[in-house]
Amino acid sequence: MTTRLPALDGLRAVAAGLVVLTHAAFLTGFGATGGLTGRLWARGDFGVGIFFALSGFLLHRGLVADDTRGRLDVTGYALRRVARVLPAYWVALAAVVIGANPPLRDWLLHAALLQIYVPDAWISAFGQSWSLATEMSFYLVLPLIVIALRPLRRRNEALPLVVLVLAAFLTTAASGLGAGEVFGEDIQFHMWLHARAPQFLVGMICAEALLVSSSRISRRLSLWGADPAMCLAVAAGAYLLGTTPLAGALTVEAATWSDFIVRTALCTVVSFALLLPLTHGGESLYRTALSHPLARWLGAVSYGIFLWHLPVFFGLYAVSGVELFRDGLLPLLAIGVPVTLALAAMSHQWIELPSSALATRILRRHRDRERHQQHQPDTRLDS
């Protein structure tokens, strides 16, 4: 059985908060006019990388644990992922479609989570949903990765960890592919899995290292994770560098290959440095803060926060008649955040929990049926 880490819920809340801040900064123009504070808010898109790292850690840890016990259930894994993601997503998308009335093709592509594979299927009030398309591609690939790592694990239990570390470096270099893409005209390759893989991989690395504590890489990670102050300082430094021209523009302007590589590397470092003390460290003020009941509750409803904050922000602009990019940061947050939290809480209670519970019941019935069939006596007559 895998150990639950309550502080990861708090880290999920941090990721959601960063995503909310980056969109507030963009919509109000604060990212361009707010000086260093504005740039820090605008770089909140690194919160998506934190979400990816958390997915990499939690899902890889669970699948590898099942696989090593010979109980890898890909069908059950797929059903749980679908139940966790799609019902709440489709409800939020339906609200956006009713309010924004996008073209039929665009909302169908969004419903199928295929919007990142065509150049002009963007729905502004649901723009954050691109990362769910990336996440879904990771869900599809992860079981194949776990299966592919089996022979290496049998040969040497530390080999999968080495492979994942090498893959993180290689995919960081590959994130520059597609540089110069124009938003709204070209396919946004930087949203595809190959460009976001490093953040998933650092989560997978943390999970894998827990299985092979005797390897050199694992010992190094444990040493770093035991020093949360250092990890937080590294995360803060990388985040700050992400607000500089080294990482390219803080808007949707076209970026060079070096912009993408540097931005990917910095986002990966931030995600890794924030996650590592929680997976490989001991008790600390950092862990305690993220384990606080409020932080954990925000983490529990973070998916709803992610889904609803941008539609709420756009809805407030539409109702008020205020022009986009013309300030209004405080009113937007003062009204938009409480409304988002209320919708997120309802989504969690009325959609996410029931759909996950339904998936659990379906899987339990399926397992009970299989167990019953296995214990049925063979009543066929011998010929």
C-alpha positions in Angstrom: 0.0 0.0 0.0 1.3 3.5 -0.9 1.6 6.1 1.8 -0.6 9.2 1.5 1.2 12.5 1.7 -1.3 15.2 2.9 1.0 18.0 2.0 0.6 17.2 -1.7 -2.9 18.5 -1.5 -1.5 21.8 -0.3 1.0 21.9 -3.2 -1.9 21.3 -5.5 -3.6 24.4 -4.0 -0.4 26.4 -4.7 -0.5 25.3 -8.3 -4.1 26.3 -8.7 -3.4 29.7 -7.0 -0.5 30.4 -9.4 -2.8 29.6 -12.4 -5.5 32.0 -11.1 -2.9 34.7 -10.6 -1.4 34.4 -14.1 -4.8 34.7 -15.8 -5.8 37.7 -13.6 -2.5 39.4 -14.5 -3.0 38.7 -18.2 -6.7 39.8 -18.4 -6.1 43.0 -16.5 -2.8 43.9 -18.1 -1.2 43.8 -14.6 1.5 41.4 -15.9 2.7 44.2 -18.2 2.2 47.2 -16.0 2.7 45.9 -12.5 6.6 45.9 -12.4 8.2 42.9 -10.7 5.0 42.0 -8.9 3.2 41.9 -12.2 5.9 39.7 -13.8 5.8 37.3 -10.8 2.0 37.0 -11.2 2.3 36.6 -15.0 4.7 33.7 -14.6 2.1 31.8 -12.6 1.8 29.6 -15.6 4.5 27.6 -13.9 1.6 26.3 -11.7 0.7 24.1 -14.6 4.1 22.4 -14.4 3.5 21.7 -10.7 0.2 20.1 -11.6 2.0 17.9 -14.1 4.7 16.9 -11.6 2.1 15.9 -9.1 0.4 13.8 -11.7 3.7 12.2 -12.6 4.4 11.3 -9.0 1.1 10.0 -7.9 0.1 8.1 -11.0 3.5 6.6 -11.7 3.8 5.5 -8.0 0.4 3.8 -8.1 0.9 2.0 -11.4 4.4 0.8 -10.6 3.2 -0.5 -7.2 0.5 -2.4 -8.9 2.8 -3.7 -11.6 5.4 -5.0 -9.2 2.7 -6.9 -7.5 1.5 -8.3 -10.8 -1.8 -6.5 -10.6 -1.5 -3.8 -13.3 -5.1 -3.0 -14.2 -5.0 -0.7 -17.2 -8.8 -0.7 -17.7 -9.4 0.2 -14.1 -6.8 2.9 -14.3 -8.4 4.4 -17.4 -11.9 4.3 -15.9 -10.7 6.1 -12.8 -8.9 8.8 -14.8 -11.9 9.4 -17.0 -14.2 9.6 -14.0 -11.9 12.0 -12.3 -11.4 14.4 -15.2 -14.2 14.3 -17.8 -17.5 14.8 -16.0 -16.5 18.0 -14.2 -14.7 19.2 -17.3 -17.7 18.6 -19.6 -20.0 20.5 -17.2 -17.7 23.5 -17.1 -17.3 23.4 -20.9 -21.1 23.3 -21.3 -21.4 26.5 -19.3 -18.7 28.1 -21.4 -20.5 27.0 -24.6 -23.8 28.4 -23.4 -22.2 31.7 -22.4 -19.6 32.2 -25.2 -21.3 30.4 -28.1 -18.2 29.2 -29.8 -18.3 27.5 -33.2 -19.5 23.9 -33.1 -16.2 22.6 -34.3 -14.3 24.3 -31.5 -16.4 23.0 -28.7 -16.5 19.5 -30.1 -12.7 19.5 -30.2 -12.6 20.8 -26.7 -15.0 18.1 -25.6 -12.7 15.5 -27.0 -9.6 17.2 -25.6 -8.1 17.6 -29.0 -8.0 21.3 -29.2 -4.2 21.5 -29.0 -3.8 19.5 -32.2 -5.3 22.1 -34.5 -4.1 25.7 -34.9 -7.3 27.8 -34.3 -9.7 26.0 -31.9 -9.1 28.4 -29.0 -12.0 29.3 -26.8 -10.8 32.3 -24.8 -13.0 31.8 -21.8 -11.7 28.2 -21.5 -8.1 28.7 -22.6 -6.7 26.9 -19.6 -8.2 23.7 -20.8 -5.2 23.1 -23.1 -3.3 21.5 -20.2 -6.0 18.9 -19.7 -5.4 17.8 -23.3 -1.8 17.4 -22.5 -2.6 15.7 -19.3 -4.8 13.2 -21.1 -2.0 12.3 -23.5 0.1 11.6 -20.5 -2.6 9.3 -19.0 -2.5 7.4 -22.3 1.2 7.0 -22.4 2.0 6.3 -18.8 0.9 2.6 -18.6 3.0 1.9 -21.7 6.0 3.5 -20.0 5.5 1.4 -16.9 5.2 -1.8 -19.1 8.3 -0.8 -21.1 10.3 -0.3 -17.9 9.6 -3.9 -16.7 12.5 -5.6 -18.4 14.9 -2.9 -17.1 13.5 -3.3 -13.6 14.0 -7.1 -13.7 17.6 -6.6 -14.9 18.5 -3.9 -12.4 16.0 -2.1 -10.2 17.8 1.2 -10.5 17.8 1.2 -14.3 14.3 2.7 -14.7 15.3 5.7 -12.6 18.4 6.3 -14.7 16.3 6.1 -17.9 13.7 8.6 -16.5 16.5 11.1 -15.5 18.0 10.9 -19.0 14.5 11.3 -20.5 14.0 14.5 -18.5 17.1 16.1 -19.9 16.4 14.9 -23.5 12.8 16.1 -23.5 13.8 19.5 -22.1 16.1 19.9 -25.1 13.2 18.7 -27.4 10.8 21.3 -25.9 12.3 23.9 -28.4 10.8 22.1 -31.3 8.1 24.2 -33.0 9.7 27.5 -32.0 8.3 30.6 -33.6 4.7 29.3 -33.7 2.2 32.1 -33.9 -0.7 31.9 -31.5 -4.1 31.5 -33.3 -2.4 30.6 -36.6 0.0 27.7 -36.0 -0.3 24.5 -34.0 1.0 25.2 -30.5 3.6 22.4 -30.3 4.8 23.7 -26.9 1.5 22.4 -25.5 2.1 18.9 -26.7 3.4 16.2 -24.4 6.9 16.1 -25.7 7.4 19.8 -24.5 5.7 19.2 -21.1 7.2 15.8 -20.4 10.0 17.1 -18.2 7.5 18.2 -15.5 5.7 14.8 -15.6 9.1 13.1 -15.5 10.4 14.8 -12.4 7.3 13.6 -10.6 7.9 10.1 -11.9 11.6 10.3 -10.9 10.5 11.2 -7.3 8.2 8.2 -7.3 10.8 5.8 -8.8 13.5 6.9 -6.4 11.3 5.9 -3.4 11.5 2.3 -4.8 15.2 2.1 -5.0 16.5 4.0 -2.0 19.9 2.4 -2.3 20.8 3.9 -5.7 23.1 6.9 -6.0 20.4 9.0 -7.5 18.0 8.2 -4.8 20.5 9.0 -2.1 21.2 12.3 -3.7 17.5 13.1 -3.9 17.0 12.2 -0.3 19.9 14.5 0.6 18.3 17.4 -1.3 14.8 16.7 0.0 16.0 16.8 3.6 16.9 20.5 3.1 13.5 22.2 2.3 15.1 25.6 2.8 17.5 25.0 0.0 14.8 23.5 -2.2 12.6 26.5 -1.7 15.5 28.9 -2.4 16.2 27.0 -5.7 12.5 27.1 -6.6 12.3 30.9 -5.9 15.5 31.6 -7.9 14.3 29.6 -10.9 10.8 31.2 -10.7 12.4 34.7 -10.6 14.6 33.9 -13.6 11.4 32.8 -15.4 10.2 36.4 -15.2 13.2 37.7 -17.1 13.8 37.9 -20.9 15.8 34.6 -20.5 12.5 32.7 -20.6 11.0 34.8 -23.3 7.8 36.9 -23.2 5.2 36.7 -20.5 2.5 36.8 -23.1 1.4 34.7 -26.1 4.1 36.2 -28.3 6.1 33.9 -30.5 9.1 32.4 -28.7 12.5 31.2 -30.0 13.8 27.7 -29.4 16.1 28.9 -26.6 13.1 30.7 -24.9 11.2 27.4 -24.9 14.1 25.4 -23.6 15.0 27.8 -20.8 11.3 28.3 -19.8 10.8 24.5 -19.8 14.0 24.0 -17.7 13.0 26.7 -15.2 9.5 25.4 -14.8 10.8 21.9 -14.3 13.2 23.0 -11.7 10.5 24.9 -9.8 8.1 21.9 -9.9 10.9 19.5 -8.8 12.2 21.7 -6.0 8.7 22.2 -4.6 7.8 18.5 -4.8 11.0 16.9 -3.6 10.9 18.0 0.1 7.4 16.5 0.3 8.3 13.2 -1.1 11.9 12.8 0.2 12.1 15.1 3.2 11.0 14.8 6.8 8.8 17.1 8.9 9.4 20.8 8.2 7.5 24.1 8.4 7.0 23.8 4.6 5.3 20.4 4.9 3.3 21.6 7.9 2.0 24.7 6.1 0.9 22.6 3.1 -0.7 20.1 5.4 -2.9 22.7 7.0 -6.6 21.9 6.7 -7.4 25.0 4.7 -4.5 24.3 2.3 -5.7 20.7 1.9 -9.3 21.8 1.3 -8.1 24.2 -1.4 -6.1 21.3 -2.9 -9.2 19.1 -2.8 -11.2 21.6 -4.8 -8.3 22.7 -7.0 -9.6 21.0 -10.1 -12.8 23.0 -9.9 -10.7 26.2 -9.3 -8.7 25.4 -12.4 -11.9 24.7 -14.4 -14.0 27.6 -13.3 -11.8 30.6 -12.7 -11.3 31.7 -16.3 -15.0 31.4 -17.3 -15.9 33.3 -14.1 -13.3 36.1 -15.0 -14.6 36.4 -18.6 -18.2 36.3 -17.3 -17.5 39.3 -15.0 -16.0 41.2 -17.9 -19.0 40.5 -20.0 -21.5 41.6 -17.3 -19.6 44.7 -16.3 -18.7 45.9 -19.8 -15.1 46.7 -18.7 -12.6 46.3 -21.4 -10.0 43.5 -21.2 -6.4 44.5 -20.4 -7.6 47.8 -18.8 -6.9 47.2 -15.2 -9.6 46.2 -12.7 -7.4 43.6 -10.9 -8.7 44.1 -7.4 -12.5 43.9 -8.4 -11.8 40.9 -10.6 -10.2 39.0 -7.7 -12.5 40.3 -5.0 -15.6 39.0 -6.9 -14.1 36.3 -9.1 -12.2 34.3 -6.5 -15.2 33.8 -4.1 -17.4 32.8 -7.0 -14.8 30.4 -8.3 -14.4 28.8 -4.9 -18.1 28.3 -4.6 -18.3 26.7 -8.0 -15.3 24.6 -7.3 -16.7 23.3 -4.0 -20.0 22.4 -5.8 -18.1 20.7 -8.6 -16.1 18.7 -6.1 -19.1 17.7 -4.0 -21.7 17.1 -6.6 -19.7 16.0 -9.7 -16.1 14.9 -8.9 -16.7 12.8 -5.8 -19.9 11.1 -7.1 -18.3 10.2 -10.5 -15.2 8.8 -8.8 -17.4 6.8 -6.4 -19.4 5.5 -9.4 -16.2 4.3 -11.1 -15.1 2.6 -7.9 -18.4 0.8 -7.6 -18.2 -0.3 -11.3 -14.7 -1.7 -10.8 -15.7 -3.4 -7.5 -18.6 -5.1 -9.2 -16.4 -6.2 -12.1 -13.8 -7.7 -9.7 -16.5 -9.4 -7.7 -18.0 -10.9 -10.9 -14.6 -12.2 -11.9 -13.9 -13.6 -8.5 -17.3 -15.3 -8.5 -16.7 -16.9 -11.9 -13.3 -18.2 -10.8 -14.9 -20.0 -7.9 -17.8 -21.5 -9.8 -17.4 -25.3 -10.3 -17.1 -26.6 -13.8 -20.4 -28.4 -14.4 -19.8 -29.3 -18.0 -20.0 -33.1 -18.8 -16.9 -34.8 -20.0 -17.3 -35.8 -23.6 
